[in-house]
Amino acid sequence: MPADYLPRPKPQPIPPALALLIVRKAERMAARFEEQALDEMTRAATRALRCGAAPDEIARQMEL
């Protein structure tokens, strides 16, 4: 049951130190994801080349 009659609490601002920790964690996560994506795409391209696919076909399939 919605409680629309109750006032909503005001959002608390995120302390700068916490915001910095969040940004640093997100940066590490993004770097890890980028490395994994690069590895996966390189393995897929290598596998496709071994199977005889043309580089331009691989690029098209990978939407590069």
Biopython code that builds the backbone (N, CA, C, O; Angstrom):
import numpy as np
from Bio.PDB.StructureBuilder import StructureBuilder

atoms = [
    (1, "MET", "N", (0.842, -1.162, 0.000)),
    (1, "MET", "CA", (0.000, 0.000, 0.000)),
    (1, "MET", "C", (0.897, 1.239, 0.000)),
    (1, "MET", "O", (1.721, 1.410, 0.898)),
    (2, "PRO", "N", (0.738, 2.098, -1.003)),
    (2, "PRO", "CA", (1.587, 3.283, -1.067)),
    (2, "PRO", "C", (1.290, 4.243, 0.079)),
    (2, "PRO", "O", (0.150, 4.390, 0.519)),
    (3, "ALA", "N", (2.324, 4.873, 0.534)),
    (3, "ALA", "CA", (2.173, 5.844, 1.622)),
    (3, "ALA", "C", (2.474, 7.236, 1.074)),
    (3, "ALA", "O", (3.405, 7.903, 1.525)),
    (4, "ASP", "N", (1.678, 7.668, 0.096)),
    (4, "ASP", "CA", (1.901, 8.962, -0.540)),
    (4, "ASP", "C", (1.708, 10.132, 0.411)),
    (4, "ASP", "O", (2.178, 11.235, 0.131)),
    (5, "TYR", "N", (1.044, 9.919, 1.498)),
    (5, "TYR", "CA", (0.767, 10.999, 2.440)),
    (5, "TYR", "C", (1.961, 11.294, 3.353)),
    (5, "TYR", "O", (1.983, 12.316, 4.038)),
    (6, "LEU", "N", (2.958, 10.392, 3.359)),
    (6, "LEU", "CA", (4.133, 10.613, 4.199)),
    (6, "LEU", "C", (5.161, 11.433, 3.423)),
    (6, "LEU", "O", (5.349, 11.220, 2.225)),
    (7, "PRO", "N", (5.818, 12.359, 4.091)),
    (7, "PRO", "CA", (6.856, 13.126, 3.392)),
    (7, "PRO", "C", (8.053, 12.211, 3.078)),
    (7, "PRO", "O", (8.442, 11.355, 3.873)),
    (8, "ARG", "N", (8.597, 12.430, 1.917)),
    (8, "ARG", "CA", (9.787, 11.648, 1.542)),
    (8, "ARG", "C", (11.012, 12.241, 2.225)),
    (8, "ARG", "O", (11.138, 13.461, 2.338)),
    (9, "PRO", "N", (11.909, 11.377, 2.677)),
    (9, "PRO", "CA", (13.127, 11.907, 3.288)),
    (9, "PRO", "C", (13.999, 12.567, 2.215)),
    (9, "PRO", "O", (14.052, 12.118, 1.070)),
    (10, "LYS", "N", (14.674, 13.633, 2.613)),
    (10, "LYS", "CA", (15.549, 14.325, 1.676)),
    (10, "LYS", "C", (16.784, 13.459, 1.422)),
    (10, "LYS", "O", (17.333, 12.868, 2.352)),
    (11, "PRO", "N", (17.216, 13.385, 0.170)),
    (11, "PRO", "CA", (18.404, 12.576, -0.114)),
    (11, "PRO", "C", (19.640, 13.157, 0.576)),
    (11, "PRO", "O", (19.856, 14.369, 0.596)),
    (12, "GLN", "N", (20.421, 12.273, 1.127)),
    (12, "GLN", "CA", (21.644, 12.696, 1.794)),
    (12, "GLN", "C", (22.741, 12.870, 0.745)),
    (12, "GLN", "O", (22.887, 12.025, -0.138)),
    (13, "PRO", "N", (23.504, 13.942, 0.831)),
    (13, "PRO", "CA", (24.619, 14.090, -0.100)),
    (13, "PRO", "C", (25.699, 13.052, 0.212)),
    (13, "PRO", "O", (25.929, 12.698, 1.368)),
    (14, "ILE", "N", (26.341, 12.585, -0.826)),
    (14, "ILE", "CA", (27.422, 11.616, -0.640)),
    (14, "ILE", "C", (28.675, 12.377, -0.218)),
    (14, "ILE", "O", (29.081, 13.325, -0.890)),
    (15, "PRO", "N", (29.286, 11.972, 0.884)),
    (15, "PRO", "CA", (30.511, 12.648, 1.327)),
    (15, "PRO", "C", (31.606, 12.526, 0.260)),
    (15, "PRO", "O", (31.719, 11.487, -0.391)),
    (16, "PRO", "N", (32.402, 13.566, 0.081)),
    (16, "PRO", "CA", (33.449, 13.547, -0.948)),
    (16, "PRO", "C", (34.402, 12.355, -0.835)),
    (16, "PRO", "O", (34.811, 11.804, -1.857)),
    (17, "ALA", "N", (34.759, 11.954, 0.363)),
    (17, "ALA", "CA", (35.679, 10.825, 0.523)),
    (17, "ALA", "C", (35.043, 9.536, 0.001)),
    (17, "ALA", "O", (35.710, 8.729, -0.646)),
    (18, "LEU", "N", (33.760, 9.346, 0.281)),
    (18, "LEU", "CA", (33.049, 8.170, -0.209)),
    (18, "LEU", "C", (32.913, 8.229, -1.726)),
    (18, "LEU", "O", (33.072, 7.213, -2.403)),
    (19, "ALA", "N", (32.622, 9.400, -2.258)),
    (19, "ALA", "CA", (32.504, 9.568, -3.708)),
    (19, "ALA", "C", (33.819, 9.207, -4.396)),
    (19, "ALA", "O", (33.819, 8.566, -5.447)),
    (20, "LEU", "N", (34.924, 9.613, -3.810)),
    (20, "LEU", "CA", (36.236, 9.300, -4.368)),
    (20, "LEU", "C", (36.483, 7.792, -4.363)),
    (20, "LEU", "O", (37.004, 7.246, -5.335)),
    (21, "LEU", "N", (36.114, 7.121, -3.280)),
    (21, "LEU", "CA", (36.267, 5.662, -3.220)),
    (21, "LEU", "C", (35.419, 4.976, -4.287)),
    (21, "LEU", "O", (35.859, 4.014, -4.916)),
    (22, "ILE", "N", (34.205, 5.475, -4.484)),
    (22, "ILE", "CA", (33.318, 4.904, -5.497)),
    (22, "ILE", "C", (33.922, 5.077, -6.887)),
    (22, "ILE", "O", (33.926, 4.141, -7.686)),
    (23, "VAL", "N", (34.429, 6.264, -7.172)),
    (23, "VAL", "CA", (35.032, 6.539, -8.479)),
    (23, "VAL", "C", (36.240, 5.634, -8.715)),
    (23, "VAL", "O", (36.409, 5.095, -9.808)),
    (24, "ARG", "N", (37.068, 5.469, -7.704)),
    (24, "ARG", "CA", (38.258, 4.616, -7.853)),
    (24, "ARG", "C", (37.870, 3.166, -8.098)),
    (24, "ARG", "O", (38.475, 2.488, -8.929)),
    (25, "LYS", "N", (36.859, 2.689, -7.376)),
    (25, "LYS", "CA", (36.386, 1.308, -7.563)),
    (25, "LYS", "C", (35.821, 1.132, -8.973)),
    (25, "LYS", "O", (36.105, 0.134, -9.636)),
    (26, "ALA", "N", (35.027, 2.094, -9.427)),
    (26, "ALA", "CA", (34.452, 2.022, -10.769)),
    (26, "ALA", "C", (35.552, 2.018, -11.827)),
    (26, "ALA", "O", (35.444, 1.322, -12.837)),
    (27, "GLU", "N", (36.591, 2.782, -11.599)),
    (27, "GLU", "CA", (37.718, 2.830, -12.524)),
    (27, "GLU", "C", (38.415, 1.468, -12.605)),
    (27, "GLU", "O", (38.758, 1.004, -13.693)),
    (28, "ARG", "N", (38.619, 0.831, -11.447)),
    (28, "ARG", "CA", (39.246, -0.499, -11.438)),
    (28, "ARG", "C", (38.357, -1.516, -12.139)),
    (28, "ARG", "O", (38.841, -2.360, -12.894)),
    (29, "MET", "N", (37.057, -1.432, -11.886)),
    (29, "MET", "CA", (36.121, -2.365, -12.520)),
    (29, "MET", "C", (36.116, -2.176, -14.042)),
    (29, "MET", "O", (36.087, -3.154, -14.789)),
    (30, "ALA", "N", (36.145, -0.928, -14.496)),
    (30, "ALA", "CA", (36.149, -0.645, -15.930)),
    (30, "ALA", "C", (37.426, -1.155, -16.580)),
    (30, "ALA", "O", (37.384, -1.705, -17.681)),
    (31, "ALA", "N", (38.556, -0.980, -15.913)),
    (31, "ALA", "CA", (39.827, -1.460, -16.458)),
    (31, "ALA", "C", (39.824, -2.984, -16.563)),
    (31, "ALA", "O", (40.296, -3.543, -17.553)),
    (32, "ARG", "N", (39.293, -3.652, -15.544)),
    (32, "ARG", "CA", (39.218, -5.112, -15.561)),
    (32, "ARG", "C", (38.302, -5.590, -16.694)),
    (32, "ARG", "O", (38.624, -6.541, -17.405)),
    (33, "PHE", "N", (37.165, -4.920, -16.848)),
    (33, "PHE", "CA", (36.225, -5.280, -17.911)),
    (33, "PHE", "C", (36.865, -5.072, -19.283)),
    (33, "PHE", "O", (36.712, -5.902, -20.179)),
    (34, "GLU", "N", (37.578, -3.967, -19.439)),
    (34, "GLU", "CA", (38.235, -3.686, -20.719)),
    (34, "GLU", "C", (39.254, -4.771, -21.050)),
    (34, "GLU", "O", (39.325, -5.233, -22.189)),
    (35, "GLU", "N", (40.032, -5.170, -20.071)),
    (35, "GLU", "CA", (41.040, -6.218, -20.277)),
    (35, "GLU", "C", (40.376, -7.537, -20.653)),
    (35, "GLU", "O", (40.839, -8.228, -21.560)),
    (36, "GLN", "N", (39.301, -7.888, -19.966)),
    (36, "GLN", "CA", (38.588, -9.134, -20.278)),
    (36, "GLN", "C", (37.975, -9.086, -21.671)),
    (36, "GLN", "O", (38.030, -10.073, -22.404)),
    (37, "ALA", "N", (37.397, -7.960, -22.040)),
    (37, "ALA", "CA", (36.792, -7.809, -23.366)),
    (37, "ALA", "C", (37.855, -7.925, -24.450)),
    (37, "ALA", "O", (37.639, -8.579, -25.470)),
    (38, "LEU", "N", (38.992, -7.297, -24.229)),
    (38, "LEU", "CA", (40.090, -7.375, -25.189)),
    (38, "LEU", "C", (40.566, -8.812, -25.369)),
    (38, "LEU", "O", (40.754, -9.273, -26.495)),
    (39, "ASP", "N", (40.759, -9.510, -24.264)),
    (39, "ASP", "CA", (41.192, -10.905, -24.328)),
    (39, "ASP", "C", (40.183, -11.767, -25.075)),
    (39, "ASP", "O", (40.556, -12.573, -25.928)),
    (40, "GLU", "N", (38.910, -11.596, -24.751)),
    (40, "GLU", "CA", (37.864, -12.398, -25.374)),
    (40, "GLU", "C", (37.773, -12.127, -26.876)),
    (40, "GLU", "O", (37.653, -13.055, -27.675)),
    (41, "MET", "N", (37.829, -10.850, -27.251)),
    (41, "MET", "CA", (37.734, -10.510, -28.670)),
    (41, "MET", "C", (38.956, -10.994, -29.445)),
    (41, "MET", "O", (38.833, -11.432, -30.588)),
    (42, "THR", "N", (40.133, -10.916, -28.825)),
    (42, "THR", "CA", (41.345, -11.392, -29.474)),
    (42, "THR", "C", (41.291, -12.904, -29.677)),
    (42, "THR", "O", (41.668, -13.407, -30.736)),
    (43, "ARG", "N", (40.819, -13.628, -28.657)),
    (43, "ARG", "CA", (40.687, -15.089, -28.797)),
    (43, "ARG", "C", (39.697, -15.442, -29.899)),
    (43, "ARG", "O", (39.946, -16.349, -30.694)),
    (44, "ALA", "N", (38.573, -14.725, -29.948)),
    (44, "ALA", "CA", (37.559, -15.003, -30.969)),
    (44, "ALA", "C", (38.106, -14.725, -32.364)),
    (44, "ALA", "O", (37.870, -15.504, -33.287)),
    (45, "ALA", "N", (38.831, -13.626, -32.528)),
    (45, "ALA", "CA", (39.395, -13.294, -33.837)),
    (45, "ALA", "C", (40.449, -14.317, -34.250)),
    (45, "ALA", "O", (40.495, -14.728, -35.409)),
    (46, "THR", "N", (41.287, -14.724, -33.314)),
    (46, "THR", "CA", (42.311, -15.726, -33.611)),
    (46, "THR", "C", (41.675, -17.043, -34.019)),
    (46, "THR", "O", (42.116, -17.679, -34.976)),
    (47, "ARG", "N", (40.643, -17.452, -33.301)),
    (47, "ARG", "CA", (39.931, -18.688, -33.613)),
    (47, "ARG", "C", (39.292, -18.608, -35.008)),
    (47, "ARG", "O", (39.358, -19.564, -35.781)),
    (48, "ALA", "N", (38.680, -17.475, -35.317)),
    (48, "ALA", "CA", (38.044, -17.306, -36.623)),
    (48, "ALA", "C", (39.079, -17.317, -37.745)),
    (48, "ALA", "O", (38.832, -17.879, -38.812)),
    (49, "LEU", "N", (40.227, -16.705, -37.512)),
    (49, "LEU", "CA", (41.292, -16.718, -38.526)),
    (49, "LEU", "C", (41.788, -18.140, -38.765)),
    (49, "LEU", "O", (42.032, -18.527, -39.908)),
    (50, "ARG", "N", (41.939, -18.921, -37.693)),
    (50, "ARG", "CA", (42.373, -20.318, -37.841)),
    (50, "ARG", "C", (41.369, -21.130, -38.637)),
    (50, "ARG", "O", (41.735, -22.065, -39.350)),
    (51, "CYS", "N", (40.087, -20.764, -38.509)),
    (51, "CYS", "CA", (39.030, -21.476, -39.237)),
    (51, "CYS", "C", (38.901, -20.990, -40.673)),
    (51, "CYS", "O", (38.064, -21.495, -41.422)),
    (52, "GLY", "N", (39.720, -20.013, -41.069)),
    (52, "GLY", "CA", (39.726, -19.563, -42.450)),
    (52, "GLY", "C", (38.900, -18.336, -42.751)),
    (52, "GLY", "O", (38.736, -17.990, -43.921)),
    (53, "ALA", "N", (38.379, -17.669, -41.756)),
    (53, "ALA", "CA", (37.583, -16.454, -41.996)),
    (53, "ALA", "C", (38.492, -15.317, -42.438)),
    (53, "ALA", "O", (39.637, -15.215, -41.998)),
    (54, "ALA", "N", (37.977, -14.475, -43.300)),
    (54, "ALA", "CA", (38.735, -13.310, -43.761)),
    (54, "ALA", "C", (38.673, -12.211, -42.694)),
    (54, "ALA", "O", (37.670, -12.064, -41.995)),
    (55, "PRO", "N", (39.762, -11.444, -42.582)),
    (55, "PRO", "CA", (39.786, -10.376, -41.571)),
    (55, "PRO", "C", (38.616, -9.396, -41.689)),
    (55, "PRO", "O", (38.072, -8.963, -40.673)),
    (56, "ASP", "N", (38.221, -9.039, -42.928)),
    (56, "ASP", "CA", (37.114, -8.097, -43.072)),
    (56, "ASP", "C", (35.783, -8.717, -42.617)),
    (56, "ASP", "O", (34.911, -8.013, -42.109)),
    (57, "GLU", "N", (35.633, -10.027, -42.800)),
    (57, "GLU", "CA", (34.426, -10.719, -42.335)),
    (57, "GLU", "C", (34.399, -10.762, -40.803)),
    (57, "GLU", "O", (33.350, -10.573, -40.188)),
    (58, "ILE", "N", (35.547, -11.008, -40.207)),
    (58, "ILE", "CA", (35.643, -11.026, -38.739)),
    (58, "ILE", "C", (35.297, -9.649, -38.180)),
    (58, "ILE", "O", (34.555, -9.535, -37.204)),
    (59, "ALA", "N", (35.839, -8.607, -38.804)),
    (59, "ALA", "CA", (35.561, -7.244, -38.344)),
    (59, "ALA", "C", (34.070, -6.936, -38.455)),
    (59, "ALA", "O", (33.503, -6.295, -37.570)),
    (60, "ARG", "N", (33.437, -7.384, -39.523)),
    (60, "ARG", "CA", (32.003, -7.145, -39.708)),
    (60, "ARG", "C", (31.207, -7.884, -38.634)),
    (60, "ARG", "O", (30.291, -7.325, -38.032)),
    (61, "GLN", "N", (31.565, -9.137, -38.405)),
    (61, "GLN", "CA", (30.852, -9.943, -37.409)),
    (61, "GLN", "C", (31.017, -9.384, -35.992)),
    (61, "GLN", "O", (30.109, -9.481, -35.166)),
    (62, "MET", "N", (32.175, -8.805, -35.726)),
    (62, "MET", "CA", (32.446, -8.240, -34.404)),
    (62, "MET", "C", (31.968, -6.782, -34.304)),
    (62, "MET", "O", (32.138, -6.121, -33.280)),
    (63, "GLU", "N", (31.378, -6.317, -35.380)),
    (63, "GLU", "CA", (30.871, -4.939, -35.440)),
    (63, "GLU", "C", (31.954, -3.919, -35.097)),
    (63, "GLU", "O", (31.741, -3.002, -34.304)),
    (64, "LEU", "N", (33.123, -4.106, -35.718)),
    (64, "LEU", "CA", (34.256, -3.186, -35.484)),
    (64, "LEU", "C", (34.214, -2.036, -36.463)),
    (64, "LEU", "O", (35.080, -1.162, -36.426)),
]
sb = StructureBuilder()
sb.init_structure("model")
sb.init_model(0)
sb.init_chain("A")
sb.init_seg("    ")
for serial, (resi, resn, name, xyz) in enumerate(atoms, 1):
    if name == "N":
        sb.init_residue(resn, " ", resi, " ")
    sb.init_atom(name, np.array(xyz, "f"), 0.0, 1.0, " ", f" {name:<3s}", serial, name[0])
structure = sb.get_structure()
